[in-house]
Amino acid sequence: MNGPTNTSSLSLVKHNFYKNTSSNMLLLRNSDTKEVTLSPDAIDVISGATYTVQFDGFNNSNLVDADLWFIGHDYGNKTNTNFLIAEKFKLSSLKCDHVSYTFKIPNNVDAGNLRFDNNGSITQGFDADLYLTNIKMAQENKPGPYSKSLLDFTLGTDTSKWQKQEIFKSGSWSYATCPNGTDFGNFLKSDTVPVGFSIIRDENSGHIADWNIIKESSQFIYGMTSKSIASGVDYVQVYNGTFSGYQSTGNDIKVTGAVVNGTDSPIVNKKLQIKLPSPESLSRMVHQQESQDGTIKVI
């Protein structure tokens, strides 16, 4: 927001005409008979397109009147084109008005800003007040709903439940590394891996990967990684202190007859789509469970 021609004439205030003093408004005040102006920041626009500007506001009875301009910029030629949207308007002095104006962007204009003019006080030395809020300009043929700017949102200040420790070390993509030959389950349960979320590197042969680990305690830990899209997702867990071993969802599993050869942990639950050799080329979803001897029976 660019300041007015007289910086002392702009302030942020509350008024009972707008949300019963619960929200702020811009007050452009003028005690002189000469104008003071207020210009929001410039935005990019489309030359020749139709735009609608809308705002909420009111004024006191000492205001002569107000103008609303669009100050267009042609960045290529470094020229300005001033377009008067509303001339010598006055708002209510008894309530907050909602006002909108639709206009066409002048040709050869690719950016611009609005400008509000407080055209002065009826009586020299007495305040002429123009109150404004919810100023919106958008490419539309009629007024649309008001949407907040990102700057209008406030983030919560309660960070008591935020995780404040790092998830990986500086200069690395992991917080800690499990050496090759070290039981990954015991490593996850150790104090080397913090409670919370962290990235843990596993260097065990055949399982080298960076793991996304969620650790509730040494008794309950959950992890997931994907070496590639083709290989599917691997996961581990420690449940009630017992490590389940490496497990995999798998992506490409070949079916021969009614038995699927398992390649991972003792128990893996998977869904497979099997095309049966029938004239109708039927397909069905089956549930498979790998038994202790390393095979998966189709049920």
Sequence and secondary structure as in RCSB ss.txt:
>XXXX:A:sequence
MNGPTNTSSLSLVKHNFYKNTSSNMLLLRNSDTKEVTLSPDAIDVISGATYTVQFDGFNNSNLVDADLWFIGHDY
GNKTNTNFLIAEKFKLSSLKCDHVSYTFKIPNNVDAGNLRFDNNGSITQGFDADLYLTNIKMAQENKPGPYSKSL
LDFTLGTDTSKWQKQEIFKSGSWSYATCPNGTDFGNFLKSDTVPVGFSIIRDENSGHIADWNIIKESSQFIYGMT
SKSIASGVDYVQVYNGTFSGYQSTGNDIKVTGAVVNGTDSPIVNKKLQIKLPSPESLSRMVHQQESQDGTIKVI
>XXXX:A:secstr
 B  SSGGGEEEE  TTTGGGTS EEEEEE SSS EEEB   EE  TT EEEEEEEEEE TTB  EEEEEEEEET
TTTEEEEEEEEEEE   SSS EEEEEEEE  TT  EEEEEEEE  BSSTTS EEEEEEEEEEES SS       G
GG       TTS  S SS TTSS SEEE TTS HHHHHHSTTS SEEEEEEE STT  EEEEEEEEETTEEEEEE
EEETTTEEEEEEEETTEE   EE  S    BTTEEE  S S  EEEEEEE SSTT  EEEEEEEE TTSEEEE 
